[in-house]
Amino acid sequence: DNGVCDRIAAFALGATGLRPEALTRDDTWNTAAEDWWNRTYSPSCDSRGRVSMWQMQWQAVSLRPTMGGVYWQLLSDGTIRPIETERIRQPASTDAKKNCTDGVKVDPNIGRILGYYVHARDADGGFPLGKDGTFVRAENMIPVIRPPWRPDQIREIADFAAIVPRVTDLREANKHTLNTLKTQSKFLAFLESSGASGGIG
């Protein structure tokens, strides 16, 4: 539920988001550095020009329970490109698939992540088949995701993943219960209407 996720983000980030604090011995430099972060970089860090650093942090925290988080690609001009987790996908070609798990290229000898295959959406918001996507090296990507549960785990797992089947069952139960109540109410209304007109004994 978005409301629950927003409450989590509000608790974690407050009204300003997480901000670095300069603690050198030069107070003038500290003030200048913090002003640059708060007034210059944070409002313009999104490569698309859509959201501020605080809003990017909000997205990362609020999406972690349901989507596992987000990925931040570091671009050469110093800006950040936010990437939804589902855009990290397995490539199509045989060569690209080698040592790649769910879109994450891994060194087979030591298990180090080498990079990610980022796929673009089509006009309908889906993902075209038969594409490799764009390979982004690991040093240019910041995974703002839930930490792995297991040493061999490669992809993120949403916090709410464990309860999704139970929530789905409850939704189905509520749906069938409501439909049953509607059907029964219509049947009772029919009986009462028929009885009032003398159609029943």
MILUM-447851 format. One record per residue: residue in three letters; x, y, z of N, C-alpha, C, CB in turn. Coordinates in nm, 3 decimals, always signed. Each point is the difference from the previous one (the first is absolute). Glycine has a CB too. Layout:
BEGIN
   aa   n.east  n.north     n.up  ca.east  ca.north    ca.up   c.east  c.north     c.up  cb.east  cb.north    cb.up
  Ala        X        Y        Z        X         Y        Z        X        Y        Z        X         Y        Z
...
***
This chain:
BEGIN
   aa   n.east  n.north     n.up  ca.east  ca.north    ca.up   c.east  c.north     c.up  cb.east  cb.north    cb.up
  Asp   +0.085   -0.119   +0.000   -0.085    +0.119   +0.000   +0.088   +0.123   +0.000   -0.184    -0.122   +0.122
  Asn   +0.155   +0.217   -0.213   +0.083    +0.119   -0.010   -0.001   +0.083   +0.127   -0.044    +0.001   -0.243
  Gly   -0.071   +0.003   +0.311   -0.008    +0.076   +0.124   +0.095   -0.050   +0.105   -0.235    +0.048   -0.052
  Val   +0.243   -0.181   +0.066   +0.092    -0.060   +0.097   +0.145   +0.032   -0.037   -0.166    -0.183   +0.045
  Cys   +0.199   +0.170   -0.173   +0.137    +0.025   -0.046   +0.038   +0.147   +0.018   -0.024    -0.187   -0.165
  Asp   -0.073   +0.277   +0.144   +0.027    +0.142   +0.019   +0.026   +0.031   +0.146   -0.142    +0.054   -0.197
  Arg   +0.072   -0.122   +0.287   +0.023    +0.022   +0.143   +0.139   -0.046   +0.040   -0.245    -0.027   +0.044
  Ile   +0.290   -0.083   -0.102   +0.135    -0.050   +0.027   +0.104   +0.103   -0.046   -0.081    -0.239   -0.024
  Ala   +0.061   +0.292   -0.098   +0.093    +0.099   -0.054   +0.000   +0.127   +0.084   -0.035    -0.094   -0.229
  Ala   -0.082   +0.137   +0.273   -0.009    +0.121   +0.081   +0.074   -0.018   +0.133   -0.222    +0.055   -0.107
  Phe   +0.210   -0.172   +0.166   +0.070    -0.028   +0.125   +0.151   -0.004   -0.020   -0.199    -0.128   +0.080
  Ala   +0.244   +0.073   -0.192   +0.143    -0.017   -0.024   +0.069   +0.128   -0.044   -0.046    -0.235   -0.060
  Leu   -0.025   +0.321   -0.014   +0.064    +0.114   -0.065   -0.041   +0.135   +0.055   +0.012    -0.138   -0.200
  Gly   -0.126   +0.145   +0.266   -0.045    +0.129   +0.052   -0.035   +0.095   -0.113   +0.143    -0.033   +0.202
  Ala   -0.136   +0.162   -0.174   -0.043    +0.102   -0.096   +0.110   +0.046   -0.093   -0.164    +0.072   +0.166
  Thr   +0.289   -0.112   -0.139   +0.112    +0.049   -0.081   +0.080   -0.110   -0.067   +0.012    +0.193   +0.152
  Gly   -0.030   -0.319   -0.111   +0.082    -0.107   -0.053   +0.134   -0.010   +0.069   -0.115    +0.029   -0.217
  Leu   +0.194   -0.127   +0.177   +0.133    -0.019   +0.057   +0.098   +0.097   -0.064   -0.050    -0.243   +0.045
  Arg   +0.123   +0.317   +0.039   +0.095    +0.098   -0.050   +0.138   -0.026   +0.059   -0.184    +0.170   -0.025
  Pro   +0.290   -0.161   -0.057   +0.135    -0.015   +0.054   +0.038   +0.120   +0.086   +0.065    -0.138   -0.201
  Glu   +0.017   +0.113   +0.300   +0.047    +0.106   +0.089   +0.151   +0.014   -0.011   -0.192    -0.043   +0.158
  Ala   +0.239   +0.161   -0.196   +0.144    +0.024   -0.014   +0.061   +0.025   +0.138   -0.033    +0.097   -0.233
  Leu   +0.139   -0.171   +0.267   +0.059    +0.009   +0.134   +0.150   +0.022   -0.003   -0.181    -0.149   +0.081
  Thr   +0.228   +0.226   -0.179   +0.142    +0.032   -0.002   +0.029   +0.110   +0.103   +0.017    -0.066   -0.246
  Arg   +0.109   +0.103   +0.259   +0.036    +0.105   +0.095   -0.027   +0.140   -0.056   +0.174    -0.152   +0.094
  Asp   -0.206   +0.156   -0.224   -0.026    +0.128   -0.065   -0.151   +0.026   -0.002   +0.210    -0.024   -0.143
  Asp   -0.257   +0.108   +0.235   -0.144    +0.026   +0.010   -0.055   +0.068   -0.126   +0.026    +0.018   +0.247
  Thr   +0.056   +0.067   -0.306   -0.045    +0.067   -0.122   -0.023   -0.100   -0.112   +0.125    +0.206   +0.068
  Trp   -0.029   -0.297   -0.084   -0.016    -0.103   -0.103   -0.119   -0.090   +0.033   +0.247    +0.005   -0.045
  Asn   -0.264   -0.041   +0.170   -0.114    -0.084   +0.040   -0.132   +0.064   -0.041   +0.134    -0.089   +0.192
  Thr   -0.148   +0.216   -0.163   -0.123    +0.071   -0.035   -0.020   +0.006   -0.150   +0.023    +0.136   +0.207
  Ala   +0.083   -0.109   -0.281   -0.010    +0.007   -0.146   -0.036   -0.136   -0.060   +0.168    +0.187   +0.001
  Ala   -0.108   -0.294   +0.053   -0.027    -0.134   -0.052   -0.146   -0.041   +0.025   +0.241    -0.061   +0.040
  Glu   -0.290   +0.089   +0.079   -0.138    -0.035   +0.032   -0.099   +0.084   -0.080   +0.073    -0.068   +0.229
  Asp   -0.040   +0.196   -0.248   -0.086    +0.085   -0.082   -0.004   -0.050   -0.144   +0.054    +0.195   +0.147
  Trp   +0.061   -0.238   -0.200   +0.003    -0.053   -0.137   -0.089   -0.124   -0.011   +0.234    +0.089   -0.030
  Trp   -0.224   -0.177   +0.127   -0.082    -0.122   -0.004   -0.149   +0.032   +0.008   +0.189    -0.126   +0.107
  Asn   -0.225   +0.211   -0.011   -0.141    +0.027   +0.026   -0.065   +0.089   -0.105   +0.050    -0.026   +0.239
  Arg   +0.026   +0.126   -0.290   -0.061    +0.099   -0.087   +0.032   -0.017   -0.148   +0.012    +0.152   +0.191
  Thr   +0.100   -0.219   -0.220   +0.040    -0.013   -0.140   -0.018   -0.143   -0.052   +0.163    +0.185   +0.035
  Tyr   -0.098   -0.281   +0.031   -0.002    -0.137   -0.053   -0.133   -0.070   +0.023   +0.244    -0.011   +0.040
  Ser   -0.296   +0.013   +0.082   -0.122    -0.075   +0.032   -0.119   +0.035   -0.090   +0.081    -0.011   +0.233
  Pro   -0.107   +0.138   -0.260   -0.115    +0.032   -0.086   +0.018   -0.041   -0.145   -0.045    +0.187   +0.151
  Ser   +0.169   -0.209   -0.196   +0.024    -0.026   -0.142   +0.073   -0.131   -0.026   +0.006    +0.245   -0.033
  Cys   -0.004   -0.336   +0.131   +0.078    -0.124   -0.015   -0.065   -0.101   -0.094   +0.086    +0.038   +0.229
  Asp   -0.217   -0.029   -0.249   -0.070    -0.093   -0.088   +0.034   +0.033   -0.145   -0.187    -0.027   +0.169
  Ser   +0.242   -0.069   -0.241   +0.038    +0.023   -0.140   -0.120   +0.036   -0.087   +0.190    -0.159   +0.030
  Arg   -0.310   +0.121   +0.010   -0.120    +0.028   -0.077   -0.062   +0.134   +0.038   -0.041    -0.245   -0.019
  Gly   +0.093   +0.307   +0.128   -0.053    +0.127   +0.045   -0.138   -0.007   +0.061   +0.135    +0.101   -0.174
  Arg   -0.169   -0.215   +0.234   -0.136    -0.019   +0.052   -0.010   +0.017   +0.151   -0.040    -0.153   -0.188
  Val   +0.133   +0.093   +0.263   -0.012    -0.001   +0.145   +0.131   +0.043   +0.065   -0.171    -0.184   -0.015
  Ser   +0.163   +0.220   +0.143   +0.117    +0.040   +0.078   +0.062   -0.123   +0.067   -0.099    +0.230   +0.038
  Met   +0.212   -0.209   +0.029   +0.064    -0.110   +0.071   -0.091   -0.055   +0.109   +0.225    +0.101   -0.048
  Trp   -0.293   -0.011   +0.120   -0.093    -0.046   +0.104   -0.110   -0.087   -0.059   +0.049    +0.207   +0.132
  Gln   -0.102   -0.167   -0.247   -0.105    -0.080   -0.064   +0.054   -0.132   -0.053   -0.119    +0.212   -0.059
  Met   +0.243   -0.212   +0.012   +0.061    -0.125   -0.045   +0.019   -0.095   +0.118   +0.116    +0.122   -0.187
  Gln   -0.075   -0.069   +0.301   +0.012    -0.082   +0.119   -0.136   -0.055   +0.042   +0.198    +0.136   +0.072
  Trp   -0.299   -0.051   -0.082   -0.136    -0.041   +0.035   -0.044   -0.118   -0.087   -0.055    +0.236   +0.072
  Gln   +0.081   -0.226   -0.203   -0.036    -0.108   -0.090   +0.071   -0.129   +0.038   -0.039    +0.167   -0.182
  Ala   +0.167   -0.156   +0.214   +0.078    -0.120   +0.034   -0.055   -0.069   +0.124   +0.202    +0.107   -0.102
  Val   -0.234   -0.028   +0.205   -0.051    -0.058   +0.124   -0.141   -0.054   -0.017   +0.144    +0.158   +0.129
  Ser   -0.230   -0.081   -0.196   -0.140    -0.041   -0.012   -0.018   -0.118   -0.095   -0.066    +0.234   +0.048
  Leu   +0.159   -0.252   -0.143   -0.010    -0.112   -0.093   +0.066   -0.127   +0.051   -0.005    +0.166   -0.183
  Arg   +0.084   -0.155   +0.290   +0.068    -0.119   +0.050   -0.096   -0.109   +0.046   +0.188    +0.147   +0.067
  Pro   -0.296   -0.116   +0.007   -0.088    -0.109   +0.046   -0.067   -0.077   -0.113   -0.040    +0.133   +0.203
  Thr   +0.007   -0.066   -0.314   -0.075    -0.066   -0.107   +0.083   -0.034   -0.124   -0.196    +0.121   +0.083
  Met   +0.301   -0.040   -0.111   +0.082    -0.022   -0.120   +0.145   -0.034   +0.032   -0.150    +0.157   -0.119
  Gly   +0.187   -0.151   +0.246   +0.137    -0.030   +0.038   +0.091   +0.120   +0.004   -0.035    -0.220   -0.095
  Gly   -0.013   +0.337   +0.046   +0.082    +0.120   -0.001   +0.011   +0.058   -0.140   +0.128    -0.087   +0.195
  Val   -0.017   +0.154   -0.223   +0.027    +0.056   -0.133   +0.150   -0.011   -0.027   -0.198    +0.159   +0.017
  Tyr   +0.237   -0.130   -0.141   +0.141    +0.009   -0.037   +0.029   +0.143   -0.045   +0.007    -0.247   -0.068
  Trp   +0.109   +0.297   +0.105   +0.043    +0.133   -0.043   +0.121   -0.014   -0.089   -0.089    +0.106   +0.212
  Gln   +0.076   -0.065   -0.337   +0.113    -0.002   -0.093   +0.071   +0.134   +0.005   -0.119    -0.165   -0.150
  Leu   +0.251   +0.161   +0.173   +0.081    +0.121   +0.006   +0.044   +0.038   -0.141   +0.079    -0.058   +0.233
  Leu   -0.117   +0.175   -0.278   +0.034    +0.046   -0.135   +0.125   +0.087   +0.003   -0.241    -0.010   -0.065
  Ser   +0.300   +0.030   -0.052   +0.129    +0.070   -0.008   -0.010   +0.147   +0.040   +0.065    -0.157   -0.180
  Asp   -0.184   +0.216   +0.171   -0.015    +0.141   +0.038   -0.030   +0.019   +0.148   -0.081    +0.044   -0.229
  Gly   +0.085   -0.154   +0.307   -0.022    +0.009   +0.143   -0.143   -0.019   +0.044   +0.191    +0.149   +0.005
  Thr   -0.284   -0.159   -0.100   -0.139    -0.020   +0.036   -0.028   -0.149   +0.019   -0.064    +0.208   -0.126
  Ile   -0.057   -0.236   +0.176   -0.040    -0.138   +0.029   -0.123   -0.034   -0.083   +0.094    +0.015   +0.234
  Arg   -0.093   -0.134   -0.291   -0.114    -0.049   -0.076   -0.070   -0.108   +0.081   +0.114    +0.055   -0.220
  Pro   -0.234   -0.028   +0.274   -0.071    -0.103   +0.078   -0.052   -0.110   -0.093   -0.065    +0.173   +0.172
  Ile   +0.079   -0.298   -0.128   -0.043    -0.115   -0.080   -0.083   -0.093   +0.088   +0.205    +0.018   -0.149
  Glu   -0.326   -0.049   +0.105   -0.084    -0.093   +0.075   +0.059   -0.141   -0.008   -0.204    +0.143   -0.047
  Thr   +0.183   -0.220   +0.153   +0.063    -0.133   +0.009   -0.042   -0.092   -0.114   +0.009    +0.027   +0.248
  Glu   -0.133   -0.015   -0.294   -0.046    -0.091   -0.105   +0.064   +0.027   -0.135   -0.213    -0.019   +0.123
  Arg   +0.283   +0.132   -0.136   +0.069    +0.030   -0.125   +0.136   -0.071   -0.008   -0.116    +0.222   -0.007
  Ile   +0.162   -0.277   +0.118   +0.119    -0.086   -0.004   -0.048   -0.139   -0.037   +0.126    +0.139   +0.177
  Arg   -0.102   -0.179   -0.301   -0.058    -0.124   -0.053   +0.104   -0.082   -0.077   -0.224    +0.114   -0.014
  Gln   +0.193   -0.241   +0.001   +0.090    -0.091   -0.071   +0.011   +0.039   -0.148   -0.060    -0.184   +0.161
  Pro   +0.181   +0.192   -0.216   +0.017    +0.030   -0.143   -0.044   -0.117   -0.086   +0.190    +0.153   +0.055
  Ala   -0.207   -0.127   -0.183   -0.052    -0.103   -0.091   +0.109   -0.082   -0.067   -0.195    +0.146   -0.038
  Ser   +0.307   -0.084   +0.003   +0.103    -0.071   -0.078   +0.077   -0.099   +0.085   +0.020    +0.199   -0.149
  Thr   +0.031   -0.301   +0.084   +0.072    -0.107   +0.071   +0.126   +0.052   +0.067   -0.089    -0.165   -0.164
  Asp   +0.162   +0.251   +0.096   +0.124    +0.053   +0.057   -0.027   +0.084   +0.124   +0.102    -0.001   -0.228
  Ala   -0.205   +0.083   +0.222   -0.031    +0.086   +0.114   -0.050   -0.081   +0.118   -0.053    +0.185   -0.157
  Lys   -0.014   -0.296   +0.133   -0.055    -0.082   +0.107   +0.108   -0.073   +0.080   -0.205    -0.028   -0.136
  Lys   +0.324   +0.016   +0.080   +0.105    -0.075   +0.068   +0.035   +0.063   +0.134   +0.090    -0.073   -0.223
  Asn   -0.093   -0.006   +0.328   +0.029    +0.046   +0.137   -0.091   +0.116   +0.043   +0.238    -0.073   -0.032
  Cys   -0.360   +0.071   -0.020   -0.097    +0.106   +0.032   -0.123   -0.062   +0.064   +0.084    +0.143   -0.193
  Thr   -0.126   -0.090   +0.304   -0.118    -0.048   +0.071   -0.100   +0.113   +0.016   +0.138    -0.171   +0.122
  Asp   -0.252   +0.157   -0.187   -0.108    +0.099   +0.011   +0.049   +0.142   -0.028   -0.112    -0.148   +0.167
  Gly   +0.199   +0.159   -0.268   +0.048    +0.132   -0.042   +0.125   +0.049   +0.070   -0.231    +0.049   -0.049
  Val   +0.289   -0.130   +0.137   +0.120    +0.040   +0.075   +0.117   -0.087   -0.044   -0.141    +0.076   +0.198
  Lys   +0.243   -0.014   -0.256   +0.120    -0.071   -0.045   +0.094   -0.019   +0.118   -0.023    +0.096   -0.235
  Val   +0.070   -0.220   +0.254   +0.081    -0.035   +0.117   +0.129   -0.067   -0.044   -0.208    -0.025   +0.140
  Asp   +0.317   +0.057   -0.070   +0.127    -0.069   -0.022   -0.015   -0.143   +0.054   +0.134    +0.219   +0.017
  Pro   -0.122   -0.321   -0.103   -0.024    -0.138   +0.045   +0.105   -0.052   +0.098   -0.110    -0.040   -0.217
  Asn   +0.224   +0.103   +0.222   +0.106    -0.049   +0.087   -0.013   +0.050   +0.145   +0.147    -0.008   -0.200
  Ile   -0.183   +0.135   +0.215   -0.005    +0.054   +0.137   -0.139   +0.052   +0.038   +0.240    +0.061   -0.024
  Gly   -0.333   -0.062   -0.069   -0.136    +0.042   +0.031   -0.022   +0.150   +0.003   -0.015    -0.205   +0.126
  Arg   +0.114   +0.283   -0.169   -0.015    +0.146   +0.000   -0.095   +0.042   -0.112   +0.233    +0.027   +0.096
  Ile   -0.322   +0.068   -0.066   -0.091    +0.052   -0.101   +0.077   +0.092   -0.094   -0.196    -0.017   +0.161
  Leu   +0.184   -0.010   -0.291   +0.072    +0.077   -0.102   -0.086   +0.110   -0.061   +0.136    -0.202   -0.048
  Gly   -0.266   +0.181   +0.043   -0.086    +0.101   -0.060   -0.143   -0.047   -0.011   +0.195    +0.085   -0.125
  Tyr   -0.278   +0.001   +0.065   -0.144    -0.023   -0.007   -0.051   +0.030   -0.141   -0.023    +0.057   +0.246
  Tyr   -0.071   -0.138   -0.293   -0.065    +0.024   -0.128   -0.130   +0.076   +0.025   +0.104    -0.210   -0.100
  Val   -0.106   +0.336   +0.056   -0.116    +0.087   +0.021   -0.082   +0.005   -0.128   +0.127    +0.139   +0.171
  His   -0.254   -0.170   -0.160   -0.089    -0.004   -0.116   -0.090   +0.123   -0.003   +0.005    -0.251   +0.004
  Ala   -0.026   +0.303   -0.123   -0.090    +0.113   -0.020   -0.143   -0.051   -0.018   +0.187    +0.136   -0.104
  Arg   -0.284   -0.054   +0.143   -0.140    -0.036   -0.019   -0.045   +0.037   -0.141   -0.043    +0.034   +0.246
  Asp   -0.059   -0.107   -0.293   -0.059    +0.035   -0.128   -0.110   +0.103   +0.020   +0.055    -0.229   -0.091
  Ala   -0.128   +0.260   -0.015   -0.102    +0.104   +0.007   -0.113   -0.034   +0.096   +0.055    +0.060   -0.233
  Asp   -0.075   -0.189   +0.260   -0.107    -0.043   +0.090   +0.050   -0.026   +0.143   -0.114    -0.100   -0.197
  Gly   +0.241   +0.132   +0.222   +0.054    -0.020   +0.133   +0.057   -0.139   +0.025   -0.162    +0.166   +0.076
  Gly   +0.158   -0.252   -0.178   +0.055    -0.134   +0.014   +0.144   -0.007   -0.048   -0.229    -0.093   -0.028
  Phe   +0.276   -0.030   +0.005   +0.139    -0.020   -0.043   +0.002   -0.083   -0.128   +0.080    +0.013   +0.240
  Pro   -0.020   +0.040   -0.348   +0.005    -0.074   -0.126   +0.078   -0.131   +0.015   -0.014    +0.217   -0.125
  Leu   -0.033   -0.320   +0.056   +0.068    -0.129   +0.004   +0.122   +0.002   -0.092   -0.219    -0.115   +0.052
  Gly   +0.314   +0.029   -0.021   +0.116    -0.016   -0.086   +0.105   +0.108   +0.012   -0.148    -0.115   -0.150
  Lys   +0.146   +0.192   +0.258   +0.096    +0.108   +0.019   +0.097   -0.032   +0.115   -0.170    +0.165   -0.088
  Asp   +0.292   -0.113   +0.075   +0.099    -0.017   +0.108   -0.009   +0.112   +0.103   +0.150    -0.118   -0.161
  Gly   -0.200   +0.232   +0.120   +0.003    +0.116   +0.088   +0.137   +0.067   -0.004   -0.171    -0.108   +0.147
  Thr   +0.194   +0.202   -0.059   +0.127    +0.072   +0.009   +0.078   -0.049   +0.120   -0.101    +0.202   -0.112
  Phe   +0.226   -0.240   +0.089   +0.082    -0.051   +0.110   +0.063   +0.118   +0.076   +0.047    -0.214   -0.129
  Val   -0.070   +0.219   +0.259   +0.056    +0.104   +0.086   +0.097   -0.066   +0.097   -0.209    +0.144   -0.020
  Arg   +0.334   -0.101   +0.020   +0.100    -0.059   +0.086   -0.032   +0.026   +0.147   +0.170    +0.027   -0.182
  Ala   -0.130   -0.119   +0.267   -0.036    +0.006   +0.141   +0.051   +0.127   +0.068   +0.003    -0.248   +0.004
  Glu   +0.114   +0.298   -0.045   +0.054    +0.120   +0.064   -0.082   +0.125   -0.032   +0.225    -0.104   -0.012
  Asn   -0.314   +0.094   -0.087   -0.085    +0.112   -0.035   -0.144   -0.018   +0.048   +0.144    +0.038   -0.198
  Met   -0.165   -0.134   +0.286   -0.135    -0.027   +0.049   +0.000   -0.010   +0.153   -0.056    -0.120   -0.217
  Ile   -0.040   +0.187   +0.280   -0.019    -0.010   +0.144   -0.132   -0.074   +0.025   +0.131    +0.217   +0.044
  Pro   -0.125   -0.341   +0.003   -0.124    -0.072   +0.031   -0.055   +0.049   +0.135   +0.079    -0.203   -0.132
  Val   -0.188   +0.278   +0.128   -0.064    +0.047   +0.124   -0.112   -0.100   +0.029   +0.055    +0.250   -0.043
  Ile   -0.015   -0.367   +0.090   -0.092    -0.114   +0.012   +0.013   -0.065   +0.136   +0.014    -0.037   -0.246
  Arg   -0.103   -0.056   +0.271   +0.007    -0.078   +0.123   +0.126   -0.087   -0.002   -0.253    +0.000   +0.020
  Pro   +0.331   -0.001   +0.089   +0.120    -0.086   +0.003   -0.035   -0.146   -0.023   +0.109    +0.162   +0.158
  Pro   -0.021   -0.238   -0.222   -0.029    -0.142   -0.026   -0.023   -0.079   +0.128   +0.137    +0.016   -0.208
  Trp   -0.228   -0.110   +0.203   -0.026    -0.088   +0.113   +0.104   -0.112   +0.008   -0.245    +0.052   -0.018
  Arg   +0.297   -0.094   -0.100   +0.091    -0.114   -0.005   +0.130   +0.040   -0.069   -0.195    -0.159   -0.005
  Pro   +0.306   +0.093   +0.037   +0.128    +0.034   -0.063   +0.000   -0.014   -0.152   +0.109    -0.072   +0.209
  Asp   -0.182   -0.025   -0.262   -0.001    -0.024   -0.144   -0.109   +0.078   -0.073   +0.093    -0.225   +0.046
  Gln   -0.171   +0.302   +0.027   -0.111    +0.073   -0.063   +0.053   +0.113   -0.088   -0.148    -0.056   +0.195
  Ile   +0.092   +0.070   -0.314   +0.045    +0.102   -0.095   -0.100   +0.115   -0.012   +0.123    -0.177   -0.125
  Arg   -0.251   +0.144   +0.111   -0.101    +0.104   -0.015   -0.069   +0.030   +0.133   -0.035    -0.072   -0.237
  Glu   -0.024   +0.193   +0.243   -0.070    +0.044   +0.120   -0.132   -0.076   +0.016   +0.106    +0.227   -0.021
  Ile   -0.154   -0.235   +0.145   -0.130    -0.058   +0.030   -0.078   +0.103   +0.081   +0.090    -0.239   -0.004
  Ala   -0.209   +0.273   -0.040   -0.080    +0.100   +0.069   -0.033   -0.044   +0.142   -0.096    +0.072   -0.219
  Asp   +0.089   +0.024   +0.311   -0.029    -0.031   +0.141   -0.133   -0.072   +0.016   +0.133    +0.200   +0.066
  Phe   -0.232   -0.162   -0.148   -0.133    -0.058   +0.014   -0.017   -0.129   -0.078   -0.086    +0.229   +0.033
  Ala   +0.192   -0.279   -0.096   -0.012    -0.118   -0.085   -0.055   -0.121   +0.076   +0.189    +0.086   -0.136
  Ala   -0.148   -0.100   +0.261   -0.041    -0.117   +0.077   -0.149   -0.003   +0.031   +0.227    -0.003   +0.098
  Ile   -0.291   +0.120   -0.095   -0.142    +0.003   +0.036   -0.092   +0.019   -0.120   +0.067    +0.092   +0.219
  Val   -0.009   -0.080   -0.338   -0.083    +0.021   -0.119   -0.100   -0.114   -0.021   +0.188    +0.129   -0.102
  Pro   -0.147   -0.258   +0.112   -0.100    -0.107   -0.018   -0.115   +0.009   +0.100   +0.182    -0.145   -0.088
  Arg   -0.150   +0.178   +0.213   -0.105    +0.010   +0.101   -0.094   +0.117   -0.029   +0.156    -0.100   +0.169
  Val   -0.101   +0.213   -0.210   -0.083    +0.115   -0.034   -0.088   -0.031   -0.121   +0.176    +0.154   +0.092
  Thr   -0.120   -0.226   -0.190   -0.077    -0.040   -0.117   -0.116   -0.090   +0.039   +0.206    +0.020   -0.141
  Asp   -0.179   -0.115   +0.233   -0.105    -0.089   +0.047   -0.112   +0.078   +0.070   +0.169    -0.184   +0.026
  Leu   -0.130   +0.281   +0.058   -0.100    +0.081   +0.070   -0.084   +0.080   -0.098   +0.152    +0.013   +0.198
  Arg   -0.085   +0.042   -0.301   -0.074    +0.077   -0.100   -0.101   -0.087   -0.072   +0.198    +0.150   -0.029
  Glu   -0.156   -0.273   -0.008   -0.091    -0.091   -0.068   -0.115   -0.039   +0.090   +0.190    -0.086   -0.137
  Ala   -0.160   +0.058   +0.266   -0.105    -0.037   +0.095   -0.101   +0.114   +0.018   +0.162    -0.151   +0.119
  Asn   -0.112   +0.273   -0.107   -0.089    +0.114   +0.015   -0.085   +0.021   -0.124   +0.166    +0.106   +0.153
  Lys   -0.104   -0.127   -0.270   -0.073    +0.016   -0.126   -0.114   -0.100   -0.009   +0.209    +0.085   -0.110
  His   -0.181   -0.213   +0.141   -0.104    -0.103   -0.011   -0.108   +0.019   +0.106   +0.170    -0.159   -0.092
  Thr   -0.128   +0.203   +0.211   -0.099    +0.026   +0.106   -0.094   +0.112   -0.040   +0.164    -0.076   +0.172
  Leu   -0.108   +0.183   -0.230   -0.082    +0.113   -0.044   -0.094   -0.042   -0.112   +0.182    +0.157   +0.067
  Asn   -0.131   -0.236   -0.164   -0.086    -0.045   -0.109   -0.113   -0.089   +0.050   +0.197    +0.013   -0.154
  Thr   -0.166   -0.098   +0.254   -0.103    -0.086   +0.058   -0.108   +0.082   +0.069   +0.172    -0.179   +0.032
  Leu   -0.131   +0.280   +0.043   -0.097    +0.086   +0.067   -0.089   +0.072   -0.100   +0.161    +0.030   +0.189
  Lys   -0.102   +0.017   -0.299   -0.079    +0.068   -0.102   -0.101   -0.095   -0.063   +0.193    +0.154   -0.046
  Thr   -0.148   -0.276   +0.016   -0.089    -0.098   -0.061   -0.115   -0.035   +0.093   +0.192    -0.092   -0.132
  Gln   -0.161   +0.070   +0.260   -0.103    -0.035   +0.097   -0.100   +0.114   +0.019   +0.164    -0.151   +0.115
  Ser   -0.115   +0.274   -0.113   -0.090    +0.113   +0.018   -0.098   +0.012   -0.117   +0.178    +0.118   +0.133
  Lys   -0.129   -0.146   -0.256   -0.087    +0.003   -0.116   -0.105   -0.110   +0.007   +0.187    +0.097   -0.136
  Phe   -0.147   -0.213   +0.184   -0.092    -0.113   +0.010   -0.109   +0.029   +0.103   +0.184    -0.158   -0.066
  Leu   -0.144   +0.214   +0.182   -0.097    +0.034   +0.103   -0.096   +0.108   -0.049   +0.167    -0.061   +0.177
  Ala   -0.113   +0.158   -0.249   -0.085    +0.106   -0.053   -0.102   -0.058   -0.097   +0.187    +0.165   +0.027
  Phe   -0.148   -0.265   -0.106   -0.092    -0.064   -0.094   -0.111   -0.073   +0.073   +0.186    -0.023   -0.163
  Leu   -0.148   -0.051   +0.273   -0.100    -0.073   +0.077   -0.101   +0.093   +0.064   +0.169    -0.177   +0.044
  Glu   -0.118   +0.287   +0.014   -0.090    +0.095   +0.064   -0.094   +0.064   -0.101   +0.174    +0.044   +0.173
  Ser   -0.119   -0.012   -0.290   -0.083    +0.062   -0.104   -0.107   -0.098   -0.049   +0.194    +0.144   -0.069
  Ser   -0.158   -0.270   +0.053   -0.095    -0.100   -0.047   -0.107   -0.025   +0.104   +0.180    -0.106   -0.138
  Gly   -0.140   +0.103   +0.268   -0.097    -0.022   +0.108   -0.098   +0.112   +0.011   +0.169    -0.130   +0.120
  Ala   -0.124   +0.253   -0.144   -0.088    +0.116   +0.013   -0.105   +0.000   -0.109   +0.186    +0.129   +0.103
  Ser   -0.157   -0.192   -0.218   -0.096    +0.001   -0.110   -0.089   -0.123   +0.001   +0.161    +0.133   -0.133
  Gly   -0.143   -0.216   +0.237   -0.086    -0.117   +0.011   +0.050   -0.120   -0.076   -0.186    +0.153   +0.030
  Gly   +0.310   -0.146   -0.078   +0.052    -0.110   -0.079   +0.047   -0.117   +0.082   +0.065    +0.163   -0.166
  Ile   -0.050   -0.147   +0.298   +0.049    -0.110   +0.084   -0.106   -0.029   +0.105   +0.244    +0.064   -0.038
  Gly   -0.281   -0.197   +0.049   -0.092    -0.061   +0.092   -0.074   +0.087   +0.088   +0.140    -0.176   -0.010
***
